[in-house]
């Protein structure tokens, strides 16, 4: 492989290996690649799936929040090292404690964007279709996440410790 081909492989947003990072410089590169990939996802939702600009924007925004704020910044992990446990940690804990007013309308919108993003990645051969389906199932646990928000809002005294243990940030 020539040097130019290697550079192209390292800068393409469609190579899952390009989302692994260790240094701050690597993280900045990954963040930029993620933005490019999210723009592709947004265009895909508009042009291929034919959804409205408002819905496509909401999908991209939901995926962006999860990928860049949670996976890259908070978890410091490759966005393709996705698992149901990470979805549960995000939706059942991290989103709730990091939002001024956690609510199901917003969370459900985020989860739809996340699930559709990983289906997009499966179509682009960046992720196994079976894994995208597992992520969709984790994003679909709406009643569980609703209960998590409700129980968080009802915490009193030392209740946070017990609430956190049932769905910890790992």
FENDA-V705496 format. One record per backbone hydrogen bond with DSSP energy under -0.5 kcal/mol. NH is the residue of the N-H (numbers start at 1). CO is the residue of the C=O. If there is no record, write none. Layout:
BEGIN
nh = [NH;NH]
co = [CO;CO]
END
This chain:
BEGIN
nh = [6;7;8;9;10;11;11;12;15;16;18;19;20;27;28;29;30;31;32;33;34;35;36;37;38;39;40;41;42;43;44;45;46;47;48;49;51;56;57;58;59;60;61;62;63;64;65;66;67;68;69;69;70;70;71;72;73;74;75;77;81;87;88;89;90;91;92;93;94;95;97;98;99;102;107;108;109;110;111;112;113;114;115;116;117;118;119;120;121;122;123;124;125;126;127;131;132;133;134;135;136;137;138;139;140;141;142;145;146;147;148;149;150;151;152;153;154;155;159;161;162;163;164;165;166;167;167;168;170]
co = [2;3;4;5;6;7;8;8;12;14;15;16;17;23;24;25;26;27;28;29;30;31;32;33;34;35;36;37;38;39;40;41;42;43;44;44;45;52;53;54;55;56;57;58;59;60;61;62;63;64;64;65;65;66;66;67;68;69;70;71;78;83;84;85;86;87;88;89;89;90;93;94;96;99;103;104;105;106;107;108;109;110;111;112;113;114;115;116;117;118;119;120;122;121;121;128;128;129;130;131;132;133;134;135;136;138;140;141;142;143;144;145;146;147;148;149;150;152;156;158;158;159;160;161;162;163;164;165;168]
END
